[in-house]
């Protein structure tokens, strides 16, 4: 079970975007995430007349490792760790480590 999922609010813990908050847009693979407005880089792109794309310098979102982000707890206003709790009916759910409160799915 992934502790950080698409649609979660996260806070960046390390790197040049430290302290910034964003929403997970996509899980690239098991360990990398794309977060809106985080880890933006400038890329030089060649024009592609077949697709109607102009060349130049474009801003692009790059993946960030999940160990460099933490889920945002709105109740405390801080970053928090995620734990897994087993419910009575056998289902697993994500909870905040600090409070034990269940993480609501957006």
C-alpha distances in whole Angstrom, upper triangle without the diagonal:
4,6,9,9,13,15,14,17,17,20,21,22,24,26,29,27,26,26,25,23,21,19,16,18,16,13,15,13,10,12,15,15,18,19,22,25,24,25,28,30,33,34,37,37,40,41,40,43,42,39,41,39,41,41,40,38,35,32,29,25,24,20,19,17,14,15,18,17,16,15,18,19,22,24,24,25,23,20,17,14,11,11,9,11,12,15,18,17,14,11,9,9,9,12,15,16,20,20,17,18,15,14,15,14,17
4,5,6,10,13,11,14,14,17,17,18,20,22,25,23,22,22,22,19,18,15,13,15,13,10,13,11,8,9,11,11,15,16,19,22,20,21,24,26,30,30,34,34,37,38,38,40,39,36,38,36,38,38,37,35,31,28,25,21,20,16,15,13,10,12,15,13,13,12,15,17,20,22,22,22,20,17,15,13,10,10,10,13,15,17,21,20,17,14,11,11,9,12,14,15,19,20,17,17,15,13,14,13,15
4,6,10,12,10,12,11,14,15,16,18,21,23,21,20,20,19,17,16,14,12,15,14,12,15,13,11,11,12,12,15,15,18,21,19,21,24,26,30,31,34,35,38,39,39,42,41,38,40,37,39,38,38,35,32,29,25,22,20,17,15,13,9,11,13,11,10,9,12,14,17,18,19,19,17,14,11,9,6,8,8,12,14,16,20,20,18,15,11,10,7,9,10,12,15,16,14,14,12,10,13,12,14
4,7,9,7,9,8,11,13,14,17,19,21,18,18,17,16,14,12,11,8,11,11,9,12,12,10,10,10,9,12,11,14,17,16,17,20,23,27,28,31,32,35,36,36,39,38,35,36,34,36,35,34,31,28,25,22,18,17,14,12,11,8,10,12,9,8,7,10,13,15,18,18,17,16,12,11,10,8,11,11,15,17,19,23,23,21,17,14,12,9,11,12,14,16,17,16,16,13,11,12,11,12
4,6,6,9,10,13,15,17,19,21,23,20,20,19,18,15,13,10,7,9,8,7,11,11,11,11,11,9,11,11,13,17,16,18,20,23,26,27,30,30,33,35,34,37,36,32,34,32,34,34,33,31,27,24,21,17,17,14,14,13,10,13,14,12,11,10,12,14,16,19,20,19,18,15,14,13,11,13,13,16,18,20,23,22,21,17,14,12,10,13,14,17,19,20,18,17,14,11,11,9,10
4,6,9,10,14,15,18,20,21,22,19,20,19,17,14,11,8,5,6,6,7,10,12,12,13,12,9,9,9,11,15,15,17,18,21,24,25,28,28,31,32,31,34,33,29,31,29,31,31,30,28,25,22,19,15,16,13,14,14,12,15,16,13,13,11,13,16,17,20,21,20,19,17,17,16,15,17,17,20,21,22,26,25,23,20,17,15,14,16,17,20,22,22,21,19,17,13,13,10,9
4,7,9,13,15,18,21,22,22,19,20,18,16,12,9,6,5,6,8,10,14,15,16,16,14,11,11,9,10,14,14,17,19,22,25,26,29,29,32,33,32,35,34,30,31,29,31,31,31,28,25,22,19,16,17,15,15,16,14,17,17,14,13,11,12,14,14,17,19,17,17,16,16,16,15,18,18,20,22,23,26,26,25,21,19,16,14,16,16,19,21,21,20,18,16,12,11,8,6
4,6,10,13,15,18,20,21,17,17,16,14,10,8,6,6,9,10,11,15,16,16,15,14,11,11,10,11,14,14,17,19,22,25,27,30,31,34,35,35,37,37,33,34,32,33,33,33,30,26,23,20,17,17,15,14,15,12,15,15,11,10,7,8,10,11,14,16,14,14,12,12,13,12,15,16,18,21,21,25,25,24,20,17,14,12,13,13,16,17,18,17,15,13,9,9,8,7
4,7,10,13,16,18,18,15,14,13,11,7,6,5,7,10,12,13,17,18,18,17,15,12,12,9,10,12,12,15,17,21,24,26,30,30,34,35,35,38,38,34,35,32,33,33,32,29,25,22,20,16,17,16,14,15,13,15,14,10,9,6,5,8,9,13,13,11,11,10,11,13,13,16,18,20,23,24,28,28,27,23,20,17,14,14,13,16,17,17,18,16,15,11,11,11,9
4,7,9,12,14,15,12,11,10,8,6,6,6,7,11,13,13,16,17,17,15,13,11,11,8,10,12,10,13,16,19,23,25,29,30,33,35,35,38,38,34,35,32,33,33,31,28,25,21,19,15,16,14,12,12,10,11,10,6,5,4,5,9,10,14,13,11,10,7,9,11,11,15,17,20,23,25,29,29,28,24,21,18,15,15,13,15,16,17,18,17,16,13,14,14,13
4,6,9,11,12,9,8,6,6,5,7,9,10,14,15,16,18,19,19,16,15,12,13,10,12,12,10,12,15,19,22,25,28,30,33,35,36,39,39,36,36,33,34,33,31,28,25,21,19,16,16,14,12,12,11,11,9,6,5,6,6,10,11,14,13,10,8,6,9,11,13,17,20,22,26,27,31,32,30,27,24,21,17,17,14,16,16,18,19,18,18,15,17,17,16
4,6,8,9,6,5,5,6,6,8,11,11,14,16,16,17,18,18,15,13,12,12,10,12,11,8,10,13,16,20,22,26,28,31,33,34,38,38,35,35,32,32,31,29,25,23,19,18,14,14,12,9,10,9,9,6,4,7,9,10,13,15,18,16,14,11,9,11,13,15,19,21,25,28,30,34,34,32,29,26,23,20,19,17,18,18,21,22,22,21,19,20,20,19
4,7,10,8,5,6,8,10,12,14,15,18,19,18,19,20,19,15,15,14,15,13,16,15,12,12,16,18,22,24,28,30,34,36,37,41,41,38,39,35,35,34,32,28,26,22,21,17,16,15,11,11,10,8,5,5,7,10,11,14,17,19,16,14,11,9,11,12,15,18,21,24,28,30,34,35,33,30,26,24,20,19,17,17,17,20,21,22,22,20,22,22,22
4,7,7,5,8,10,12,14,16,16,19,20,19,19,20,19,16,14,14,15,14,16,15,12,11,15,16,20,22,26,28,32,34,36,39,40,37,38,34,34,32,30,26,24,21,19,17,15,14,10,10,11,9,6,8,10,14,15,18,20,22,20,18,15,12,14,15,18,21,24,27,31,33,37,38,36,33,29,27,23,23,20,20,21,24,25,26,26,23,25,25,25
4,5,5,9,10,13,14,17,17,19,20,19,19,20,20,17,15,15,15,14,16,14,10,9,12,13,17,19,23,25,29,31,33,37,38,35,35,32,31,29,27,23,21,18,17,15,13,13,10,11,12,11,8,10,13,16,17,21,23,25,23,21,18,16,18,19,21,24,27,31,34,36,40,41,38,36,32,30,26,26,24,24,24,27,28,29,29,26,28,27,27
4,6,9,9,13,14,17,18,19,20,21,21,22,23,19,17,16,16,14,15,12,9,8,10,11,15,17,21,24,27,30,32,35,36,34,34,30,29,27,24,21,19,16,16,14,13,14,11,13,15,15,11,12,15,18,18,22,23,26,24,21,19,17,20,21,24,27,30,33,37,39,43,43,41,38,34,32,28,28,26,26,26,29,31,31,31,28,29,29,27
4,6,6,9,10,14,15,17,18,19,19,21,22,18,16,14,13,11,12,10,7,7,9,12,15,18,22,24,28,30,31,35,36,33,33,29,29,27,24,21,19,15,15,12,12,13,11,13,14,14,10,10,13,15,15,19,20,23,21,18,16,14,17,19,21,25,28,31,34,36,40,40,39,35,32,29,26,26,23,24,24,27,28,28,28,24,26,25,24
4,6,9,11,15,16,18,20,20,21,22,22,18,17,15,15,13,14,12,10,10,13,15,19,22,25,28,31,33,35,38,39,36,36,33,32,31,28,25,23,19,18,16,15,15,12,13,13,13,9,9,11,14,13,17,18,21,18,16,13,12,15,16,19,23,26,29,32,35,38,39,37,34,31,28,24,24,21,21,21,24,26,26,26,23,25,25,24
4,7,10,13,15,18,20,20,22,24,23,20,18,17,16,13,14,13,10,12,15,18,21,24,28,30,34,35,37,40,41,38,38,34,34,33,30,27,24,21,20,17,17,17,14,15,15,14,11,10,10,12,11,14,15,17,15,12,10,9,13,15,18,22,25,28,31,33,37,38,36,33,30,27,23,22,19,20,19,22,24,23,24,21,22,23,22
4,7,10,13,15,17,19,20,22,22,19,17,15,14,11,11,9,8,10,12,15,19,22,25,27,31,32,34,37,38,34,34,31,31,30,27,24,21,18,17,14,15,15,13,15,14,15,12,10,11,12,11,14,14,18,16,13,11,11,14,17,19,23,25,28,32,33,37,37,36,33,29,26,23,22,20,21,21,23,24,23,23,20,21,21,20
4,7,10,13,15,17,19,21,21,19,16,14,13,9,9,9,8,11,13,17,20,23,27,28,32,33,34,37,37,34,34,31,31,30,28,25,22,18,17,14,15,15,13,15,14,15,12,9,10,9,8,11,12,15,14,11,10,10,13,15,17,20,23,26,29,30,34,34,33,30,27,23,20,20,17,19,19,21,22,21,20,17,18,18,16
4,7,9,12,14,16,18,19,17,15,11,10,6,6,7,7,11,12,16,19,21,25,26,29,30,31,34,34,31,31,28,29,28,27,24,20,17,15,12,13,13,12,14,13,15,13,10,11,10,9,13,13,17,17,14,13,12,14,16,17,21,23,25,28,29,33,33,32,28,25,22,19,20,18,20,21,22,23,21,20,17,17,16,14
4,6,9,11,14,17,17,16,14,10,9,6,6,8,9,12,14,17,20,22,26,26,30,30,31,33,33,29,30,28,29,29,27,25,21,18,16,12,14,13,12,14,13,15,14,11,11,10,10,13,13,17,18,15,15,13,15,16,16,19,21,23,26,27,31,30,29,26,23,20,17,18,17,20,21,22,22,20,19,15,14,13,11
4,6,8,11,13,14,13,10,7,6,4,7,10,10,12,14,17,20,21,25,25,28,29,29,32,32,28,29,27,28,28,27,25,21,18,15,11,12,10,10,12,10,14,13,10,11,10,11,15,16,19,20,18,17,14,15,16,15,18,19,22,25,26,30,29,27,24,21,19,16,18,17,20,22,23,22,21,19,15,15,13,11
4,7,10,13,14,14,11,8,6,5,6,10,11,13,13,16,19,20,23,23,26,27,26,29,28,25,26,24,25,25,25,23,19,16,13,10,11,10,12,14,13,16,16,14,15,14,15,18,19,22,23,21,20,18,19,20,19,22,22,25,27,28,32,31,29,25,23,21,19,21,21,24,25,26,26,24,21,18,17,14,12
4,6,9,11,11,9,6,5,7,9,13,12,14,15,17,20,20,23,23,25,26,26,29,28,24,26,24,26,26,26,23,20,17,14,11,11,9,11,12,12,15,15,14,15,15,17,20,21,25,25,23,22,20,20,20,19,21,21,24,26,27,31,30,28,24,22,20,19,21,22,24,26,27,26,25,22,19,18,15,14
4,6,7,8,6,5,6,9,12,15,14,14,16,18,21,21,24,24,27,28,28,31,30,27,28,26,28,28,28,25,22,20,16,13,12,9,10,10,9,13,14,13,15,14,17,20,22,25,26,24,22,19,19,18,17,19,19,22,24,26,29,28,26,23,20,19,17,20,21,22,25,26,25,24,22,18,19,16,16
4,7,8,5,6,7,10,13,16,14,14,16,17,20,19,22,22,24,26,25,28,27,25,27,24,26,26,26,23,21,18,15,12,10,7,9,10,10,14,15,15,17,17,20,23,25,29,29,27,25,22,22,21,20,22,22,26,27,29,32,31,29,26,23,22,21,23,24,25,28,30,28,28,25,22,22,20,19
4,6,6,7,10,13,17,19,17,17,19,20,23,22,25,25,27,29,28,31,30,28,30,28,30,29,29,27,24,22,18,15,13,10,11,10,10,13,15,15,17,18,21,24,26,29,30,28,26,23,22,20,19,20,20,24,25,27,31,30,27,24,21,21,20,23,23,24,27,29,28,27,25,22,23,20,21
4,6,9,12,15,18,21,19,18,21,22,25,25,28,28,31,33,32,35,34,31,34,31,33,32,32,30,27,25,21,18,15,12,12,9,9,11,14,14,16,16,20,23,25,28,28,27,25,21,20,18,16,17,17,21,22,25,28,27,24,21,19,19,17,20,21,22,25,27,25,25,23,20,22,19,20
4,7,11,13,17,19,16,15,18,20,23,23,26,27,30,32,32,35,34,32,34,31,33,31,31,28,25,23,19,16,13,9,8,6,6,8,10,11,13,15,18,21,24,27,26,25,22,19,18,16,15,17,18,21,23,26,30,29,26,23,20,20,18,20,20,21,23,25,24,25,23,20,22,20,21
4,7,10,13,15,13,12,15,16,19,20,23,23,26,29,29,32,31,29,30,28,29,28,27,24,22,19,16,12,10,6,5,5,6,9,10,10,13,14,18,21,23,26,26,24,22,18,19,17,17,19,20,24,26,28,32,31,29,26,23,22,19,21,21,22,25,27,26,26,24,21,22,20,20
4,6,10,12,10,10,13,15,18,19,22,23,26,28,28,31,30,27,29,26,28,27,26,23,20,17,14,10,9,5,5,6,6,10,10,9,12,13,15,19,21,24,24,22,20,17,17,17,16,19,20,23,26,28,31,31,28,25,22,21,18,20,20,21,24,25,25,24,22,19,20,18,17
4,7,9,8,9,10,13,16,16,20,20,23,25,25,28,28,24,26,23,24,24,23,20,17,14,11,7,6,5,6,9,10,13,12,11,14,14,16,19,21,24,25,22,21,18,19,19,19,22,23,26,28,30,34,33,31,28,25,23,21,22,22,24,26,27,27,26,24,20,21,18,17
4,6,6,8,9,13,16,17,21,22,25,26,27,30,30,26,27,24,25,25,23,21,17,14,11,7,8,7,8,10,10,13,12,10,12,12,13,17,18,22,22,19,18,15,17,18,18,21,23,26,28,30,34,33,32,28,25,23,20,21,20,23,24,25,25,24,22,19,19,17,15
4,6,9,9,12,15,17,20,21,24,25,26,28,28,25,25,22,23,23,22,19,15,12,10,7,10,10,11,14,14,17,15,13,15,14,15,18,18,22,22,19,19,17,19,21,21,24,26,29,31,32,36,35,34,30,28,25,22,24,23,25,26,27,27,26,24,20,20,18,16
4,7,6,10,13,15,19,20,23,24,25,28,29,25,25,22,22,22,20,17,14,10,9,7,10,11,12,15,16,18,15,14,16,16,16,19,19,23,23,20,19,18,20,22,23,26,28,31,34,35,39,39,37,34,31,28,25,26,24,27,27,29,29,28,27,23,23,21,19
4,6,9,13,15,19,20,24,25,27,30,30,27,27,24,24,23,21,18,15,11,10,7,8,9,8,12,13,14,12,11,13,14,15,18,19,23,22,19,18,16,19,20,21,24,27,30,33,34,38,38,36,33,30,27,24,25,23,25,25,27,28,27,26,22,23,22,20
4,6,10,12,16,18,22,24,25,28,29,26,27,23,23,22,19,16,14,10,8,6,6,7,7,11,13,14,11,12,15,17,18,21,23,26,25,22,20,18,21,21,23,26,28,32,34,36,40,40,38,35,31,29,26,27,25,27,28,30,30,30,29,25,26,25,23
4,7,10,13,15,19,21,22,25,26,24,24,20,20,18,16,12,10,6,5,5,6,9,10,14,16,18,15,15,18,20,20,24,25,28,28,24,23,21,24,25,26,29,31,35,37,39,43,43,41,37,34,32,29,30,28,30,31,33,34,33,31,28,28,26,24
4,6,10,12,16,18,20,24,25,22,22,19,18,16,13,10,8,6,5,7,7,10,12,16,18,20,17,18,21,23,24,28,28,32,31,28,26,25,27,28,29,32,34,38,40,42,46,45,43,40,37,35,32,33,32,33,34,36,37,36,35,31,32,30,28
4,7,9,13,15,18,21,23,21,20,16,15,13,10,6,6,5,6,9,10,14,16,19,22,24,21,22,25,27,27,31,32,35,34,31,30,28,31,31,33,36,38,41,44,46,49,49,47,43,40,38,36,37,35,37,38,40,40,39,38,35,35,33,31
4,6,10,13,15,18,20,18,18,14,13,10,8,6,5,6,7,10,10,14,17,20,23,25,23,24,27,29,30,33,34,38,37,34,33,31,33,33,34,37,39,42,45,46,50,49,47,44,41,39,37,38,37,39,40,42,42,41,40,36,36,34,32
4,7,10,13,16,18,17,16,13,11,8,6,5,6,9,10,14,14,18,20,23,27,28,26,27,31,32,33,37,38,41,41,38,36,34,37,37,38,41,42,46,48,50,54,53,50,47,44,43,40,42,41,42,44,46,46,45,43,40,40,37,35
4,6,9,12,14,13,13,9,8,5,5,6,7,10,11,14,15,18,21,25,28,30,28,29,32,33,34,38,39,42,42,39,38,36,38,38,39,42,43,46,48,50,53,52,50,47,44,43,41,42,42,43,45,47,47,46,44,40,40,37,35
4,6,10,12,12,11,8,7,5,7,9,10,14,14,18,18,22,25,28,31,33,32,32,36,37,38,42,42,46,46,43,41,39,42,42,42,45,46,49,51,53,56,55,53,49,47,46,44,46,45,47,48,50,50,49,47,43,43,40,38
4,6,9,9,8,6,5,4,7,11,11,15,16,19,21,24,27,30,33,36,34,34,38,38,39,43,43,47,47,44,43,41,43,44,44,47,47,51,52,54,57,56,54,50,48,47,45,47,47,49,50,52,52,50,48,44,43,41,38
4,5,6,6,5,7,7,11,14,14,17,17,20,21,24,28,31,33,36,35,35,38,39,40,43,44,47,48,45,44,42,44,44,44,46,47,50,52,53,56,54,53,49,47,46,45,47,47,49,50,52,52,50,48,44,43,40,38
4,5,5,6,7,9,13,16,16,20,20,23,25,28,31,34,37,40,38,38,41,42,43,46,46,50,50,47,47,45,47,47,47,49,50,53,54,55,59,57,55,52,50,49,47,50,50,52,53,55,54,53,50,46,45,42,40
4,6,8,10,12,16,19,18,21,21,24,25,28,31,34,36,39,38,38,41,41,43,46,46,50,51,48,47,45,47,47,46,49,49,52,53,54,57,55,53,50,48,47,46,49,49,51,53,54,54,52,49,46,44,41,39
4,6,9,11,15,17,16,18,18,21,22,25,28,31,33,37,36,35,38,38,39,42,42,46,47,44,44,42,43,43,43,45,45,48,50,51,54,52,50,47,45,44,43,45,46,48,50,51,50,48,46,42,41,37,35
4,7,10,13,16,15,18,18,21,23,26,30,33,35,38,37,36,39,39,40,43,43,46,47,44,44,42,44,45,44,47,47,50,52,53,56,54,52,49,47,46,44,47,47,49,51,52,51,49,47,43,42,39,36
4,7,10,12,11,14,15,18,20,23,27,30,32,35,33,33,36,36,37,40,40,44,45,41,41,39,41,42,42,45,45,48,50,51,54,53,51,47,46,44,42,44,44,47,48,49,49,47,45,41,40,37,34
4,7,10,10,13,15,18,21,24,27,31,33,36,34,34,37,37,38,41,41,45,45,42,41,40,42,43,43,46,47,50,52,53,56,55,53,50,48,46,44,46,45,48,49,50,50,49,47,43,42,39,36
4,7,8,12,14,17,19,23,26,29,32,34,32,33,36,37,37,41,41,45,45,41,41,39,41,42,42,45,46,50,52,53,57,55,53,50,48,46,44,46,45,47,48,50,50,49,47,43,42,40,37
4,6,10,12,16,18,22,24,28,30,33,30,31,34,35,36,39,39,43,43,39,39,37,40,40,41,44,46,49,51,53,56,55,53,50,47,46,43,45,44,46,47,48,49,47,46,42,41,39,37
4,7,10,13,15,19,21,25,27,29,27,28,31,32,32,36,36,40,40,36,35,34,36,37,38,41,43,46,49,50,54,53,51,48,45,43,40,42,41,42,43,45,46,44,43,39,39,37,34
4,6,10,12,16,19,22,25,27,25,25,28,29,29,33,33,37,37,33,32,31,33,34,35,38,40,43,45,47,50,49,48,44,42,40,37,38,37,39,40,42,42,41,39,36,35,33,31
4,7,10,13,16,19,22,24,21,21,24,25,26,29,29,33,33,29,29,27,30,31,31,35,36,40,42,44,47,47,45,41,39,36,34,35,34,36,37,38,39,38,36,32,32,30,28
4,6,10,13,16,19,21,19,19,22,23,24,27,28,32,32,28,27,25,28,28,29,32,33,37,39,41,44,43,41,38,35,33,31,32,31,33,34,36,36,35,34,30,30,27,25
4,7,9,13,15,18,16,15,18,19,20,24,25,29,28,25,24,22,24,24,25,28,30,33,35,37,41,40,38,34,32,30,27,29,28,30,31,33,33,32,30,26,26,24,22
4,7,10,13,15,13,14,17,19,20,24,26,29,29,26,24,22,23,23,24,27,28,32,34,36,40,39,37,34,31,29,26,28,27,29,30,32,32,31,30,26,27,25,23
4,7,9,12,11,12,15,16,19,22,24,27,27,25,23,20,21,20,21,24,25,28,31,33,37,36,34,30,27,26,23,25,24,26,27,30,29,29,27,24,24,22,21
4,6,9,7,8,12,14,16,20,22,25,24,22,20,17,18,17,18,21,23,26,29,31,35,35,33,29,26,24,22,23,22,23,24,27,27,27,25,22,23,22,21
4,5,6,8,11,13,16,20,22,25,24,22,20,16,17,15,16,19,20,24,27,29,33,33,30,27,24,23,20,21,20,21,23,25,25,25,24,21,23,22,22
4,5,5,8,10,13,16,19,22,21,20,17,13,13,12,12,15,17,20,23,26,29,29,27,24,21,19,16,17,16,17,19,22,21,22,20,18,19,18,19
4,6,8,11,14,17,20,22,21,20,16,13,12,11,12,15,17,21,23,26,30,31,28,25,22,20,17,18,16,16,18,21,21,22,21,19,21,21,22
4,7,11,13,16,19,21,20,18,15,12,12,12,14,17,19,23,26,29,33,33,31,28,24,22,19,19,17,17,19,22,22,23,22,20,22,21,22
4,7,9,13,15,18,17,15,12,9,10,10,11,15,18,21,24,26,30,31,29,26,22,20,16,16,14,15,16,19,19,20,19,16,18,18,18
4,6,9,12,15,13,12,9,6,6,6,8,12,15,18,21,24,27,28,26,23,20,17,13,13,11,12,13,15,16,16,16,13,15,16,16
4,6,10,12,12,11,9,6,6,7,7,11,14,16,20,21,25,26,24,21,18,15,11,11,9,11,12,13,14,13,13,10,12,12,13
4,6,9,9,7,6,5,6,9,10,14,16,18,22,23,27,27,26,23,20,17,13,12,9,12,12,13,14,13,13,10,12,13,13
4,6,6,6,6,6,6,9,10,13,16,17,20,21,25,26,25,22,19,16,12,10,8,10,9,10,11,10,11,9,10,13,13
4,6,5,7,9,10,13,14,16,19,20,23,23,26,28,27,24,22,18,15,13,11,14,12,12,14,11,12,10,11,13,13
4,6,8,10,10,14,14,16,19,19,22,22,25,27,27,24,22,18,16,13,10,13,11,10,12,10,12,11,12,15,15
4,5,8,9,12,14,17,19,20,24,24,27,29,29,26,23,20,17,14,11,12,9,9,13,12,14,13,15,18,18
4,7,9,13,15,18,21,22,26,26,30,31,31,28,25,21,18,16,13,14,12,13,15,14,16,14,15,18,17
4,6,10,13,16,19,21,25,26,29,31,30,27,24,21,17,15,11,12,10,12,15,14,16,14,16,18,18
4,7,10,13,17,19,23,24,28,29,28,25,22,19,15,13,10,11,10,12,14,14,15,13,15,17,17
4,7,10,13,15,19,21,25,26,25,22,19,16,12,10,6,7,7,9,11,11,12,11,14,16,17
4,7,10,13,17,19,23,24,22,20,16,14,10,9,6,5,7,10,10,12,12,11,14,16,18
4,7,10,13,16,19,21,19,16,12,10,6,6,5,6,9,10,9,10,10,9,12,13,16
4,7,10,13,16,18,16,14,10,8,6,5,6,6,9,10,8,10,9,10,13,15,18
4,7,10,13,14,12,10,6,6,5,6,9,9,13,13,10,11,9,10,13,14,17
4,6,10,12,10,8,6,5,6,7,10,10,13,12,9,10,9,11,13,15,19
4,7,8,6,6,5,7,9,10,14,14,17,16,12,13,11,13,16,16,20
4,6,5,5,6,7,10,11,15,16,18,17,13,13,11,14,15,16,20
4,5,7,9,11,14,15,18,19,21,19,16,16,14,17,18,19,23
4,6,9,11,15,16,20,21,24,22,18,18,16,18,18,19,22
4,7,10,13,15,19,20,23,22,18,18,15,17,18,18,22
4,7,10,13,17,18,21,20,16,16,13,14,15,15,18
4,7,10,13,15,18,17,13,13,11,12,13,13,17
4,7,10,12,15,14,11,10,7,8,10,10,14
4,7,9,12,12,9,9,6,6,8,9,13
4,6,9,8,5,5,4,5,9,11,14
4,6,6,5,6,6,7,10,13,15
4,6,5,8,10,10,14,16,19
4,6,8,11,12,15,18,20
4,5,9,11,14,17,19
4,6,9,12,15,18
4,7,9,13,15
4,6,9,12
4,6,9
4,6
4
